[in-house]
Structures are given as C-alpha cells and as structure tokens.
Amino acid sequence: MNSLNDRLRNRLNKIETNGKLRCLTSTSPGDGARIIYQGKSTLNLSGNDYLGLARNRELLIDFYQKKSLENCLERYSLGSGGSRLMTGNFSSYPLLEQDLAKMYRAEAAIIFNSGYHLNIGILPALTGKNDLILADKLCHASLIDGMRLSRAEVIRYRHNDYQQLEELLIAKSNQYEQIFLVTESIFSMDGDLADLSTLVALKKKFNACLLVDEAHSVGIRGLSGLGLAEEQGCLAEIDILIGTFGKAWGGQGAFVVCSELLAKYLINTVRSFIFTTALPPVNILWLRHIALKIPQMQKKREHVRNLRANLGKALLSEELRIGGDSHILPVFVGESSKALRLAKELRQHGYWITGVRPPTVPEGTARLRLSLNAAMDWCDLEPLPKLLASLMEK
Ligand SMILES: Cc1ncc(COP(=O)(O)O)c(C=O)c1O
C-alpha cells in the first residue's frame, strides 16, 4: 500500500506542477444565474442550465404544488429500486419517451441516466471490428470513451473540416461494413457549430450513419427548442440524435431519438442502459413537466441570443480573443496558469467563471468558458469585458 501511495503522490505532484490539479469547490445554488460561494453571491457563468430552469424557484414551486400523495410511490419516489429491464420501468418512463418521440416527430426515444452513460454505451453497442467511426476531433470525452470501448477503427478528423472528412470517406468507404459519422452540434468547449446539413449530405453520399450529440443545443436552439438540427432544418435526416436533460432542460439524464428498430436494439445491447439503476421517478416526472414548456420558451432562447451578441461585441471591443457562435463563449488566454489566475480573480469580483485547461482542451488554448443563461440580464454582464481586459494585462 505504501508503494501505491507513493505512486499516487508522485502522479498528483506532477499534475499539480503542470497546473492541472482539479479540486472540488463547495457552492450552494442561488436564484436564477447566481451561485453562493463562501456566503457571497456570484454570477454563475460556468453552468449549463442555459434556460435557467434548474434554479427557477417559481417553476419548482409550481411543480411541487401540483403534487398530492396519490400514486406517490410510482410518481415521486427518489429511488427507482431497479434497472429499467428488471423492475424499474415505471409507467412515467415510457410516457416521457413517447413525449420525446412526439416532440421530435420520430419513431422512438430512449432515456438514459446521463449523457455520459449514453455516449459510453451506444457506439460500442452499434459497432464491430469491421466498422469505421469518423469523429470530429473536438468530440466530448464521453464520446471518445465510447469510441475507446468500441471495437471499430476510429479516425478523428480535424475539427469541422468536412473536406478532410470527405477525403477520408473517399479513401475508406469500401473497406468497412458500416461507417459512422460522429459529431457534437454545439461544441462544448468552443461554442461553435457543426454544419449538420453538410454532414447529412456526406452521410447520404457514402451511405454512412450520422450520430449527433446535441447536449449543448437541446432546449436552447431551434424554434421549438429541439436543437441545432431543428434550426438547420435537417432534424428528420439525423439517424441518431442525442440530447441531455442536465443542461438546458434543468434536470438529469439523457435521451436518444431514433427509429423503433434502433430503440429495440439499444435496449437489448447497450450495457450502460442495461446494467444500471433507472433514474428516480420524481426526476422523470420533473422532465415531463419541463417537456411541456420547452417548445414555448422562445423568448428565453431569444434573450440568451441577445446577451451573446452584446457580450461578444463588448469583449471584441476590448480586443479580447473570443470564439464560438452560441451561448458558450470561450475567451482564449493561452496558458493554464493564466486561466487559473483570472478565474480566481474574477471570483473575487463576483463572477463565477471556470478556466478550462488541457487535457480538456488542446495545449496552449486554455480559456475562460463563459456560458450564458436566460436568467441573466445584460446589466449583470456589462461590466465584465472591461474588468476582464484589465485583469488580463496584469
Ligand atoms: C457534448 C456532451 N455530451 C455529453 C455530455 C455528458 O452529459 P451528462 O452531463 O448528462 O453526463 C456532456 C457533458 O458536459 C457534453 O458536453
């Protein structure tokens, strides 16, 4: 055990020396976009609650006030007590799946416990050693872990470089049984967008299967909040569309929208669906409550879009280097240590902003990732660009 402890200490020291040590910080939720840290309220620019639903007091009161003790075990319990395939498939689960299929005008939807569960399970279940996965270089860690668990060959094309993707397809398409194209729609650390119509055209041309992770766009993009595929007019062409409930939906879990055949296959083969306890029933009930509201939240979506436009303009006028084209707005700072320093100083000024560092992002591209939320007002954000510019120079 001593030698193991020595090994752990050495490795942690190395991580810390490289400025990459991660620590858990205690916070409490505040109303709307605020987070309480050491008794002080700060503006939370690090969360994924893009519509401000997870911290919406009125919505929560409305949800709980409607509750009676009728059917309380099935509806409100905090533990499902079993996996979906054993005893945990209470009636609300298929009802939420039907709600989702209807919203997306799809044949079927299947709920998973989290986006991570979904992404580490789906590619290994779908692919075999005679298949090829072509994935965007910036796909989320959960998709990468899924690819690692799969037996398919994996090639990661340069971020949003569809020319390289097409060259790979031309070179490889008749060497494999099935090709899978994998992308996020809004990239989680860069906030930029995939061109889904181009990907749809490529998948058709090469008879590939297109999987799109819309974790950061469901709820917040598209006329009815279905995501970027809805906005870009190609919803019906996405073979496998993944969304998560832990971000704009203000809950927990994830879903895949797909054909009935594929849904049946996933239930039978995805290990991270089969071998895990189902989400608590009360969580499912909350998600059904939210599902009714998402399509009507156009005003909130527009508000976030306006905040983004104003903040982007103000940051550029301070000559800061920004990226993205969405409510996720990275401000590039370069070195990890600088990102850490800035995040710490911003906290003292009332802004909760996380520095994102390698290995989450490539070396030399450490950044402050600002994520906007419908519960924010422009007056909350207006002082930030000047402040950031002055701290950056120190
Ligand atoms: C693109 C993407 N997919 C999946 C996930 C995982 O989702 P969850 O938090 O529900 O596990 C994340 C989490 O941040 C993500 O950014």
Ligand as a Chemical Component Dictionary entry (heavy atoms), coordinates in Angstrom:
data_LIG
# 
_chem_comp.id                   LIG 
_chem_comp.type                 NON-POLYMER 
_chem_comp.pdbx_formal_charge   0 
_chem_comp.three_letter_code    LIG 
# 
loop_
_chem_comp_atom.comp_id 
_chem_comp_atom.atom_id 
_chem_comp_atom.alt_atom_id 
_chem_comp_atom.type_symbol 
_chem_comp_atom.charge 
_chem_comp_atom.model_Cartn_x 
_chem_comp_atom.model_Cartn_y 
_chem_comp_atom.model_Cartn_z 
_chem_comp_atom.pdbx_ordinal 
LIG C1 C1 C 0 -21.303 17.106 -25.634 1  
LIG C2 C2 C 0 -21.607 16.410 -24.348 2  
LIG N1 N1 N 0 -22.156 15.186 -24.388 3  
LIG C3 C3 C 0 -22.435 14.521 -23.257 4  
LIG C4 C4 C 0 -22.183 15.056 -22.022 5  
LIG C5 C5 C 0 -22.488 14.281 -20.793 6  
LIG O1 O1 O 0 -23.763 14.578 -20.331 7  
LIG P1 P1 P 0 -24.162 14.335 -18.822 8  
LIG O2 O2 O 0 -23.685 15.518 -18.057 9  
LIG O3 O3 O 0 -25.645 14.178 -18.852 10 
LIG O4 O4 O 0 -23.469 13.077 -18.392 11 
LIG C6 C6 C 0 -21.638 16.331 -21.923 12 
LIG C7 C7 C 0 -21.384 16.932 -20.595 13 
LIG O5 O5 O 0 -20.945 18.007 -20.413 14 
LIG C8 C8 C 0 -21.335 17.026 -23.121 15 
LIG O6 O6 O 0 -20.773 18.238 -23.090 16 
# 
loop_
_chem_comp_bond.comp_id 
_chem_comp_bond.atom_id_1 
_chem_comp_bond.atom_id_2 
_chem_comp_bond.value_order 
_chem_comp_bond.pdbx_ordinal 
LIG C1 C2 SING 1  
LIG C2 N1 SING 2  
LIG C2 C8 DOUB 3  
LIG N1 C3 DOUB 4  
LIG C3 C4 SING 5  
LIG C4 C5 SING 6  
LIG C4 C6 DOUB 7  
LIG C5 O1 SING 8  
LIG O1 P1 SING 9  
LIG P1 O2 DOUB 10 
LIG P1 O3 SING 11 
LIG P1 O4 SING 12 
LIG C6 C7 SING 13 
LIG C6 C8 SING 14 
LIG C7 O5 DOUB 15 
LIG C8 O6 SING 16 
# 
